[in-house]
Amino acid sequence: ATGLATPTLGWQIRRAMAEKEWLLADAPHGVADSYLHATAVWMVEDAWNGQFTGRYPHGSGEARLRQRKNLLYRLRTLYATSGLVLVALSFIETPPWCCNLDRSAWWGTECWVKGPGGDWALLAEVFGLPYLRWDVGLCVEGLALAASTLALLYELHLDWDLRRAEHYELPDEDSGEQRRLSFTPAGFCLLVLFAMWGDLAAVLLVGVGLRVSWYGRVALLFYWARVRDVFASAKHAMGNFLNIVGIWLASVVFFAWLLKLLLHASVQDPMGAAEYGGYDSLVQLLFSMATGADVPDAMDPLVHRFRWTIFIFYPFICLTALLFTPMMLAVVYSAYQSNAKLHLKGFYIKRNHALATVFRILCSTLEDGRQVITFGTFSRLLHDLRGLPDFGAKIRRDNELFLFQSLDDDGDGLLGSGEFLDACDSLLQDMWITHDKSVFIREFGFKLEWPQNFADSGSLETVMSVVLSLNLVFVVVESIFFEDVPNPPAIEALEQLFSTVYVLDVIFRLLIDDFGKYWANWSNRFDFVVSWGLLLVGIVTTNNYFAHLRPVLTYLNILRVLRVVRIMRRVPRFETLIAQLGNLWVVSGDMVLMLGIIMLFFAMLGHGLFGGHLTTANPRLQGVGAVEGYDLWNFNDMAGSFFTVFNLLVNSFSPEYVAVLNRISDFPFAGTLYCVVLFFVGVNVAFNIVTAFLLDVFVSLREANDAEIQEAENLGRIRKRLADEGKLLHVRIPQGLKRMRALAGVIDGLEDAIREAREEALAGKPREAAAVTISDNGVLSRKGHKPTLTPPAVA
């Protein structure tokens, strides 16, 4: 474009590099530009991850380091896959106390244990998942450990080479600390892997025993920043939480002591207190009541004989269950929100400053002094970003113009600094174009006015809603009255009628709409597959040879009836509810991740402490009626252990488990410690955070902010222009962006913090979280070096 100058800031960086002998003074202009764009790619990569290290390689070795960094992304996929394999292996590997007597099969469903007399007995109290043979499980574990070790060793080696490589280093006192923090997860997980290798060697040399590698599989998950961030926010809540826990436990101890004194001082029955055990029994009784368990059953015997004890029990319940327990929830969630807000604010500060630096590197200066990025520069940046694994599959060449126009708020064909800061939110949006009308209308000239008017007026949707409702009634009636008898011919005819109507609905829509437009909607894909499946299965099963496939029709009908949700969305009172549930699904990933990891850890801990002991054949449990009913919910295998922990979380506290686990454990009070720690960490921290967060999301359906509104307006202009050509623009927003936008409406003050970080980045103010110092004239400066060369004249 005329009136544009050579990128002023980029020229200064090139000359600064030349002075430091990083580039030859007579290096071709194109080579220097390549180095600049390569540096910009490293910065955009950091910006997407909410980082800005301030050290970026350049020179002849940069391309090689870029290739190795791209390979690291693929090795991280290998690491993630091997981690999932290790976690899944925990559920299907043979427990240490079990033996599969059938050595010829890779899988087994029975667990045989050797009794005190040397006889083999079948352990019936297991969940029943198939078990992988012991030696095969060790081979799978070894392969997964080798893959994880390879990935981490490669990352540490690359990190070392990046430190030694030539850098254009932006000044920041904290950059070294940031690099050390980025090294820590890989180094920590590598140490965990070494311990797991030692555990595997011990199993091979000594035999199966208590496996340390179970807990290492959980620790390997902390390699991922998302896992660390969730637990870091929860960790900061522990200070105030422990204070309230101390007061909570002190109340239990005090009221137990007070109740013991009053029972012994009772004039009604001085010896009556002996029937209820000693002081420790009263502590356990009050603890279980404070958790909400066994109220009022636990206090019935005492209140029945000593009515005055209600003046002890009910003040205690009000103090602990109604005051301290909700206070724990409030403190934990408030601290979690505060730290999550600080983390996300730092994330956006670094992202915005990284993008602001990229803009100042690549921008061109107009004659009026404005700094802008042209479409050519933007297109070249996207071309370089396509070489990155995270961006390559999502930034298509066909999308470049639409991405540029979606960022161009004023429509002048140039991107200012404020417009360019929205790039990270737009780069990974998937955009594609389809025709609006079907090929019959476009190519063959069919008018099809009546079908188009019928569909556009909503009549087609109304008719299909009525059919879906009738089909729902039909499925319910069929399942109730014709479950155990053959279907009459009329019922089979109705099934075929519904299947035919669904297929006609698909054909009717494809006569009007282009197939690409139809297939872009996931709901339409679901309808297409299920409708044709219903019809084909219905036709095939008319032959007696395929009669065994008739139950498939019922399942397909159940799936098809799920479209009733679309009917509910047309009702205003359900529209908001469904939108809130959508927000809930988007942002609940972190919470579910935290709860799942905590449940997995306690399941492995219970599996190691109590596995193989909670059986009717255990002599320690002879005469204990509580063991009845624990044939499924126990710790004898990982599947049963995981679901047992979930049951304990839902019930908050289960005194019957405490009594049984104390009996079977080789460690004193192991059951008490296990259930108490699970109650405080699992229920009062993790479970309460998840519950409060989901409730907060549910009630915080918010309107779009200014940036989202501007983006919608930009896309609206593009859609309007394409509509004149008979085309449609489809945009699919990635889950990560949906999550960040939903969190902005959940965490108090986060939208203001994001807006503040954006304004500071646009103003060029250096921040403690940023890794670059920018002078008032927009020049990147380094310690001990001040460019003094005169920039080229404006073209």
Buried (B, 14 or more C-beta within 10 A) or exposed (E): EEEBBBBBBBBBBBBBBBBEEBBEEEBEEEEBBBBBBBBBBBBBBBBBBBBBBBBBBBBEEBEEBBEBBBEBEEBBEBBBBBBEBBBBBBBBBBBBBBBBEEEEEEBBEBBBBEEEEEEEEEBBBBBEBEBBBBEBBBEBBBEBBEBBBBBBBBBBEBBEBBEEBBBBBBBBEBBEEBBEEBBEBBBBBBEBBEBBBEBBEBBEEEEBEEBBBBBBBBBBBBBBBEBBBBBEBBBBBBEBBEEBBEBBBEBBBEBBEEBBEBBEEBEEEEEBBEEBEEEEEBBBBBBBBBBBBBBEEBBEEBBEBBEEBEEBBEEBBEBBBEBBBEBBBBBBBBBBBBBBBBBBBBBBBBBBBBBBBBBBBBBBBBEEEEBBBBBEBBBBBBBBBBEBBBBEEBBBEEBBBBBBBBBBBEEEEBBBBBBBBBBBBBBBBBBBBBBBBBEBBEEEEBEBEEBBEBBEEEEBBEBBBEBBEEBBEBBEEBEEEEEEEEBEEEBBEBBBBBBBBBBEBBEBBBBBBBBBBBBBEEEBEBBBEBBBBBBEBBEBBEEEEEEEEBEBBBEBBEBBBEBEEBBEEEEEEBEEBEEBBEBBEBBBBBBEBBBBBBBBBBBBBBBBBBBBBBBEEBEEBEEBEEBEEBBBBBBBBBBBBBBBBBEBBEBBBBBBBBBBBBBBBEEEEBBBBBBBEBBBBBBBBBBBBBBBBBEBBBEBBEEEBEBEEBBEEBBEEBBEEBEEEEBBBBBEBBEBBBBBBBBBBBBBEBBEBBBBBBEBBBEBEBBEBBBBBBEEEBBBBBEEEEBEEEBEEBE
